[in-house]
Amino acid sequence: MSEYYDPMLYLSSTGNANTMGCTVTLGEPIDGDILTEAAELLRERFPYFYIRAKKTENDLVPIPNPLPLTVRNTWNPIVFNTEASNYHLMAIKYEGKRLAVEILHGLTDGAGFLPYIKSLLFVYLSKKYQLTLDSTGFRLPGQEIPKTESGNPFAHLDIDAAEAPLYQKKPISDFYRINPGTKGENHIFYLRLPEQEVMRYCRENDGSPNALIAVILARAIRKNDPESEKIINITIAVDHKAMLGNRDNYRQFANVAEIDFPKGRENEDVERMCTVTRGKLMLQAQPENSLWHVKSLKAMRQKLDMMPLQMKFDVLSKASGAARWTAAVSYTDNRSFGVLDPYIEEVYLMAEPTVIDVAVEIACVNHSFYLAFIQNFPDDAVFKAFLDELAEADIPYQFIRDEKFRLCDITWE
């Protein structure tokens, strides 16, 4: 019987892979041999990522995978849990100066995944340039793995005693869809925004980076279709582990706060919208809300544990295939890679837009915010409107590139 905090691998299925990733651009072309060596060295420090899935009657159980992690010199995706990935649920790719690590989202979230990326880069750069770097803040081979990282992330809390919070936002069912009834080709646009300008704007307007981008995105979506009367529903990611006092654990305990933008709000100025959005976010991002979310998740896991595995797939595939919100904004709060900063040009976090039309993933390094603007349709009208809104708010930006977007898929056959 699995514990409620164990990874739910069956959240991923064929057609709804639910994968995430991180792309990093370095100053020089990637050395594949050194990258492969670095990946294998980290197996000792991150054993919970070097796994394969064992099928039981009612579960997919993570077990150690002794086969090498796949490191390939191509940007093309592969399928997890197949020979192509050595049956791993994580894989690495590189091309030119860029490398990317992709992994099942049910195994971890951005906050749990980023320490691995930082450690991979630390080992890789140390070996490539024969550097002796300060290892403070990095998880490296030879270190003891603390229980706060690998055990029950809420061992210090009485989850069962949690009570419903005073405020719970009611979900919106008839929200605005950018491309109703159609499924196009996923596309990603890469942007860089100066940290100093963004943070100045946030300080002056009682905002935060995630609230600001949610406002800019909502205005862009409305501008693209000004005749619609429907509410634009945008979520902002909330890290429940951090809210409850544990920033170390690798498990996936991120969820969202829902921010609604009714028709007419676009006539307000950005400053006012930022203040209101930040207030709505803070109202939902409270420890009591996080505690209740974890208790609810625990109850759901107890019900799921009683179901056969195929029934779980059937139940969850309906949920994963249905749109839940208009768009989503996620900001993994990491402002520096420390001693690695001089060697890094870009960092982007990524996730499949499976239940939304647009996702904006925000990362910060080297005094810049890097935005991955991900959408499940090929047309660029909303993205252009997003750039227009940034310009109208006097927020400078640099367009880096755009490309088709496809993370690794999954099969359990």
C-alpha positions in Angstrom: 0.0 0.0 0.0 1.5 3.3 -1.0 1.6 6.3 1.2 -0.4 9.4 0.3 2.7 11.4 -0.3 4.3 8.8 -2.7 4.4 9.7 -6.4 1.3 9.0 -8.4 2.9 7.7 -11.6 -0.5 6.9 -13.1 -1.3 10.6 -13.4 0.6 10.2 -16.7 -0.8 8.1 -19.5 -0.5 7.7 -23.3 -1.9 10.8 -24.9 -1.7 12.7 -21.6 2.0 12.3 -20.7 1.9 15.1 -18.0 5.7 15.7 -18.4 7.7 18.7 -17.4 11.3 19.9 -18.2 14.0 22.5 -17.9 16.1 23.9 -20.7 19.5 25.6 -20.1 21.7 27.4 -22.6 25.4 27.5 -21.7 28.1 29.7 -23.1 29.7 26.9 -25.2 28.6 23.7 -27.1 27.6 20.8 -24.8 30.1 18.0 -24.4 27.9 14.9 -24.5 30.4 12.6 -22.9 30.9 14.8 -19.9 27.1 15.4 -19.6 26.5 11.6 -19.6 29.2 11.2 -16.9 27.7 13.9 -14.8 24.2 12.4 -15.1 25.4 9.0 -13.9 27.4 10.5 -11.0 24.2 12.1 -9.7 22.4 8.7 -9.5 23.8 8.3 -5.9 22.5 11.7 -4.8 19.1 11.6 -6.5 18.1 7.9 -6.4 14.4 8.8 -6.4 14.7 10.2 -10.0 16.6 7.1 -11.4 13.7 4.8 -11.4 11.4 2.7 -13.5 7.8 1.7 -12.9 6.7 -1.7 -11.6 3.1 -2.6 -12.4 0.9 -4.2 -9.7 -2.8 -4.9 -9.8 -3.7 -1.5 -8.6 -0.6 0.7 -8.8 2.6 1.8 -10.6 5.4 1.5 -8.1 8.7 3.3 -8.5 11.7 1.0 -8.2 15.4 1.6 -8.8 16.5 1.4 -12.5 20.2 0.4 -12.8 20.2 1.1 -16.6 22.0 4.3 -17.8 20.0 7.4 -18.1 19.4 8.3 -21.7 21.5 11.3 -22.9 21.0 12.0 -26.6 22.3 14.6 -29.1 19.0 15.6 -30.6 16.1 17.8 -29.7 13.5 15.2 -30.7 11.4 13.6 -27.9 11.3 10.0 -27.0 8.8 7.8 -25.0 9.4 7.1 -21.4 9.1 3.6 -20.1 10.4 2.1 -23.3 13.8 0.8 -24.6 14.5 4.3 -26.0 14.6 5.7 -22.5 16.1 2.6 -20.9 12.7 2.4 -19.2 13.5 5.5 -17.2 10.9 8.2 -16.4 13.5 11.0 -17.0 15.8 11.7 -19.9 18.4 14.3 -21.0 18.9 15.8 -24.5 21.3 18.4 -25.9 21.9 20.2 -29.1 24.5 22.9 -29.6 24.7 25.0 -26.5 21.4 23.9 -25.1 20.6 21.0 -22.9 17.2 19.9 -21.5 16.1 17.4 -18.8 12.5 16.1 -19.0 10.7 14.1 -16.3 7.2 12.9 -15.3 5.4 15.7 -13.5 3.7 13.3 -11.2 7.1 12.4 -9.8 8.1 16.0 -8.9 7.3 19.7 -9.4 9.4 22.7 -10.4 10.6 23.3 -6.8 11.6 19.6 -6.4 13.2 19.4 -9.9 15.3 22.5 -9.9 17.9 21.2 -7.3 18.7 18.3 -9.7 19.2 20.7 -12.6 21.5 22.9 -10.5 23.5 19.8 -9.3 23.8 18.4 -12.9 25.2 21.8 -14.1 27.6 21.9 -11.1 29.1 18.5 -11.9 29.1 19.1 -15.6 30.8 22.5 -15.5 33.2 21.4 -12.8 34.4 18.6 -15.0 34.3 20.4 -18.3 36.4 23.4 -17.1 38.2 21.5 -14.3 36.9 24.0 -11.8 36.9 23.9 -8.0 33.7 25.6 -7.1 32.0 26.4 -3.8 29.5 23.5 -3.3 27.3 25.4 -0.7 23.7 25.0 -1.7 24.2 22.1 -4.1 23.1 18.5 -3.7 26.1 16.4 -4.6 27.4 12.8 -4.5 28.7 11.8 -1.1 26.2 13.9 0.8 23.7 12.3 3.1 20.1 12.6 1.8 18.0 14.2 4.6 14.6 12.8 5.5 13.1 16.2 4.8 14.1 15.7 1.1 13.2 12.0 0.6 10.7 11.1 3.4 7.2 12.3 4.3 7.3 16.1 3.5 4.6 16.7 6.2 5.9 14.4 9.0 5.9 17.4 11.4 2.2 18.2 10.8 -1.1 16.6 11.9 -2.7 16.4 8.5 -5.8 14.6 9.7 -6.7 17.5 12.1 -6.9 20.1 9.3 -10.1 22.0 9.0 -11.7 23.6 6.0 -10.2 27.1 5.5 -12.5 30.2 5.9 -12.1 31.0 2.2 -12.3 28.6 -0.7 -12.8 29.9 -4.2 -15.7 28.4 -6.1 -14.6 26.9 -9.5 -15.8 28.6 -12.7 -17.2 26.1 -15.2 -18.0 28.3 -18.2 -14.7 30.1 -18.5 -13.1 31.5 -21.7 -11.4 29.2 -24.1 -8.9 30.6 -26.6 -9.4 27.7 -29.1 -12.6 26.0 -28.2 -13.1 22.6 -29.9 -9.8 22.6 -31.6 -6.4 21.0 -30.9 -3.5 22.4 -32.7 0.2 21.9 -32.6 1.9 22.9 -29.3 4.2 25.9 -29.7 6.7 27.7 -27.4 8.0 31.2 -27.4 11.1 32.2 -25.4 11.4 35.7 -23.8 13.8 37.5 -21.5 12.8 40.3 -19.2 15.2 42.4 -17.1 14.9 41.5 -13.4 15.5 45.0 -12.2 12.7 46.5 -14.3 10.2 43.8 -13.4 10.9 44.0 -9.7 10.8 47.8 -9.7 7.4 47.6 -11.4 6.2 45.0 -8.8 7.4 47.1 -5.9 5.7 50.3 -7.2 2.4 48.5 -8.0 2.1 46.1 -5.0 2.6 43.1 -7.3 4.8 40.1 -7.7 6.3 38.5 -10.8 3.6 35.8 -11.1 0.8 38.2 -10.4 2.1 40.8 -12.9 2.5 38.2 -15.7 -1.0 36.8 -15.0 -2.4 40.4 -15.4 -0.5 40.9 -18.7 -1.6 37.6 -20.0 -5.3 38.2 -19.1 -5.2 41.6 -20.8 -3.6 40.0 -23.9 -6.2 37.2 -24.1 -9.1 39.8 -23.8 -7.5 42.1 -26.4 -7.3 39.1 -28.8 -11.1 38.5 -28.4 -12.7 41.7 -27.0 -16.3 40.7 -27.9 -16.4 37.6 -25.6 -18.3 38.1 -22.3 -16.8 35.0 -20.6 -14.6 35.2 -17.6 -10.9 34.6 -18.3 -9.7 32.2 -15.6 -6.0 32.2 -14.9 -4.2 30.1 -12.3 -1.1 30.9 -10.4 1.0 28.0 -9.1 1.2 27.5 -5.3 3.9 25.3 -3.7 2.1 23.6 -0.8 5.3 22.1 0.5 6.9 25.5 0.9 3.7 27.0 2.4 3.8 24.3 5.1 7.4 24.7 5.9 9.3 22.2 3.7 11.2 23.5 0.7 13.5 20.5 0.4 11.2 17.6 -0.6 11.2 16.3 -4.2 7.6 15.2 -4.4 4.9 16.9 -6.4 2.7 19.0 -4.1 2.1 22.0 -6.3 -1.4 23.2 -7.0 -3.0 26.5 -8.0 -4.8 29.6 -6.9 -7.5 30.7 -9.4 -7.7 34.3 -10.5 -10.8 35.3 -12.5 -10.8 38.3 -14.9 -14.4 39.3 -15.7 -15.3 41.3 -18.8 -14.6 45.0 -18.2 -11.5 44.5 -16.0 -9.4 45.2 -19.1 -10.5 48.9 -18.8 -8.6 49.1 -15.5 -5.0 50.1 -15.5 -2.3 47.5 -15.0 -1.3 48.8 -11.6 -4.8 48.4 -10.2 -5.1 44.9 -11.7 -1.8 43.9 -10.1 -2.9 45.0 -6.7 -6.2 43.1 -7.0 -4.6 40.0 -8.4 -1.9 39.9 -5.7 -4.7 40.2 -3.0 -6.7 37.3 -4.6 -3.5 35.2 -4.7 -2.6 35.9 -1.0 -6.1 35.1 0.0 -5.8 31.6 -1.5 -2.1 31.0 -0.8 -2.4 30.5 3.0 -1.0 27.7 5.2 -4.6 26.6 6.2 -5.5 26.3 2.5 -2.4 24.2 1.9 -3.1 22.0 4.9 -6.6 21.4 3.7 -5.4 20.6 0.2 -3.0 18.0 1.5 -5.7 16.4 3.7 -8.1 16.3 0.6 -5.3 14.7 -1.5 -4.7 12.1 1.2 -8.4 11.2 1.2 -8.4 11.0 -2.6 -5.4 8.7 -2.5 -7.1 6.4 -0.1 -10.0 6.0 -2.5 -7.7 5.5 -5.5 -5.8 2.8 -3.7 -8.9 0.7 -3.6 -9.3 0.8 -7.4 -7.7 -1.5 -10.0 -5.0 0.2 -12.0 -7.0 0.3 -15.2 -9.9 2.0 -13.4 -7.5 4.7 -12.2 -6.4 5.3 -15.7 -10.0 5.6 -16.9 -11.0 8.0 -14.1 -7.9 10.2 -14.4 -7.8 10.3 -18.2 -11.2 12.0 -18.2 -9.9 14.6 -15.9 -6.6 15.1 -17.7 -8.3 15.4 -21.0 -10.8 18.1 -19.9 -9.9 21.8 -19.9 -9.9 23.4 -16.4 -8.7 27.0 -16.9 -8.0 29.5 -19.6 -4.3 29.8 -18.8 -1.7 29.2 -16.1 1.3 31.1 -14.7 4.0 29.3 -12.7 7.1 30.9 -11.1 9.7 28.7 -9.4 11.3 31.2 -7.0 15.0 30.7 -7.6 16.8 33.9 -8.2 20.3 32.6 -8.7 22.4 29.5 -9.6 25.1 30.8 -7.4 28.7 30.1 -8.6 27.2 28.8 -11.9 25.7 32.1 -13.0 28.6 33.2 -15.1 28.4 30.1 -17.2 24.6 30.2 -17.9 22.9 32.2 -20.6 19.3 31.1 -20.3 17.1 28.9 -18.1 13.5 27.9 -19.0 11.1 25.7 -17.2 8.5 23.9 -19.2 5.3 21.9 -18.9 2.7 20.4 -21.3 -0.4 22.6 -21.6 -2.7 19.7 -21.2 -5.6 21.2 -19.3 -5.2 24.9 -20.4 -4.7 26.8 -23.6 -1.6 28.8 -22.5 1.0 28.3 -19.9 3.7 30.9 -18.9 6.6 29.3 -17.0 8.9 31.8 -15.3 12.5 31.2 -14.2 15.1 33.7 -12.9 18.8 33.7 -13.3 21.6 36.2 -14.0 19.4 39.2 -13.2 16.8 38.2 -15.9 13.4 36.6 -15.9 13.1 33.9 -18.6 9.6 33.2 -19.8 8.5 30.1 -21.6 5.2 31.0 -23.3 3.6 27.7 -24.2 0.4 27.2 -26.1 -1.6 24.3 -27.5 -2.3 26.0 -30.9 0.0 27.3 -33.6 -1.5 30.8 -34.1 0.7 33.7 -32.6 -2.0 36.3 -32.2 -2.3 35.9 -28.4 1.5 36.0 -28.0 1.7 39.2 -30.1 -1.0 40.7 -27.9 1.1 39.7 -24.8 4.1 41.5 -26.2 1.9 44.6 -26.9 0.7 44.6 -23.3 4.3 44.3 -22.0 5.2 47.3 -24.2 2.2 49.3 -23.0 3.2 48.7 -19.4 6.8 49.9 -20.2 8.3 46.5 -19.4 11.2 45.9 -21.7 11.6 42.4 -23.2 13.8 40.5 -25.6 12.3 37.9 -27.9 14.8 34.9 -28.0 13.2 32.3 -30.3 10.2 30.1 -30.9 9.7 26.5 -32.0 7.4 23.6 -32.0 6.9 22.2 -28.5 6.9 18.5 -27.6 8.2 17.0 -24.4 8.7 13.2 -24.0 5.7 11.0 -24.1 4.9 8.0 -21.9 3.5 4.5 -22.3 2.7 1.8 -19.7 2.4 -1.0 -22.3 
